[in-house]
Amino acid sequence: MWARLDDELIDHRKVFVAGELLGKNGPAIAIGFYAVGLMWSNKHLTDGHLPSSVVRSFHHVDRPGSVAEALVKAGLWEKNGSGYQIHDYHDFNLTAADIKSNRAWDRRRKELYSDPGLIAAIRTRDQDRCRYCGREVRWRDRRGPLGGQYDHVIARGPNTLDNIVTACRRCNNQKGNRSMEAAGMTLLPPPKITQRN
């Protein structure tokens, strides 16, 4: 999982304010401390909250409490009842709820590939044709627009035969995590199954 750090921070006015309060190497100390707090919060899904006890444990600098107070005075952090809050955390980082939802969705997508019966049923029904554009997909194509993929018709919906269709990479990317209506797409009926000699 990734925390997002604004690259404008390296010469942001708030960093220099904190740096002046911290003395020698102040801006570097401020950025480093800020980044550690950001990473800790993201790792522990605290939505930018940093308990005082955790901040005091950041021993990569001398006097972590003083550094934290400098970040507060500069407006990078805010004090709250039990510690600190990273200012504007959600302007750049996902909420804990969104991260948990994304993880659950990622697990569900992976579960699809561990269900060979469902995969076989989808491919038999769709005859290896994209259900959005009708083109034949190429399952071994890992990069091209006709590479075969599976799409959840109801975005983030269940792994069921009614909800998963064959899609080419182009159509799957166009639809993304939107509904068909939102993407301006329609679902073609399954092709007629042809007998192979």
CORLIN-V305108 format. One line per field, one symbol per residue. phi: phi as a letter, one per 20 degrees, with the letter a starting at -180 (. if undefined). A space follows every 10 residues. Layout:
BEGIN
phi=???
END
This chain:
BEGIN
phi=.deddfffff cfgfffffff fenglggfff fffgffffff fffeldlnec fgffffefef cflgffffff fffeneccec gcrccfflgf fccffgffff ffffffffff fgfddfffgf fffffelldf eddnffedfe eecffegfbd cegegmefec ffddcfbfgg fffffleeff ffemccefff fffdfde
END
